[in-house]
Amino acid sequence: MDIAVLSMAMSQSKAQTAAGIAVAKMAMDTNNETGTQMTEMMKNFAVDPNLGNHIDVSV
């Protein structure tokens, strides 16, 4: 195998690896943002602490 061909193959492999890592980082950032937004959204829910404490039962 020629050194120039080997060099090109290694360079292409490095570029593919770098692109894969960049996409994975973008996905992780998106997931972190979504998680943060969901946490904030859940903090804003108005929860009545008296709900579910009393049950009306008639037989």
C-alpha positions as CSV (number, residue, x, y, z in Angstrom):
1,M,0.0,0.0,0.0
2,D,1.3,3.4,-0.9
3,I,2.0,5.9,1.9
4,A,-0.1,8.6,0.2
5,V,-3.1,6.3,0.1
6,L,-2.6,5.3,3.7
7,S,-2.3,8.9,4.7
8,M,-5.6,9.8,2.9
9,A,-7.4,6.9,4.5
10,M,-6.2,7.9,8.0
11,S,-7.2,11.5,7.4
12,Q,-10.7,10.4,6.2
13,S,-11.0,8.2,9.3
14,K,-10.1,11.0,11.6
15,A,-12.6,13.3,9.9
16,Q,-15.4,10.8,10.2
17,T,-14.6,10.3,13.9
18,A,-14.5,14.0,14.5
19,A,-17.9,14.4,12.8
20,G,-19.4,11.6,14.8
21,I,-18.2,13.1,18.1
22,A,-19.6,16.5,17.1
23,V,-23.0,15.0,16.3
24,A,-23.0,13.2,19.7
25,K,-22.1,16.4,21.5
26,M,-25.0,18.2,19.8
27,A,-27.4,15.4,20.8
28,M,-26.2,15.5,24.4
29,D,-26.6,19.3,24.5
30,T,-30.1,19.0,23.2
31,N,-31.0,16.4,25.8
32,N,-29.5,18.5,28.6
33,E,-31.6,21.5,27.4
34,T,-34.7,19.4,27.2
35,G,-34.2,18.1,30.7
36,T,-33.6,21.5,32.1
37,Q,-36.8,22.8,30.4
38,M,-38.8,19.9,31.8
39,T,-37.5,20.5,35.3
40,E,-38.4,24.2,35.1
41,M,-41.8,23.3,33.7
42,M,-42.5,20.9,36.6
43,K,-41.5,23.5,39.1
44,N,-44.2,25.8,37.7
45,F,-47.1,23.4,38.2
46,A,-49.5,24.5,40.9
47,V,-50.0,21.5,43.2
48,D,-52.8,21.5,45.8
49,P,-51.4,19.8,48.9
50,N,-54.9,18.8,50.0
51,L,-55.7,16.7,46.9
52,G,-55.9,13.0,47.7
53,N,-56.0,13.4,51.5
54,H,-59.8,12.7,51.9
55,I,-61.9,10.1,50.2
56,D,-65.7,10.3,50.3
57,V,-67.0,6.7,50.5
58,S,-70.7,5.8,50.8
59,V,-72.1,2.3,50.8
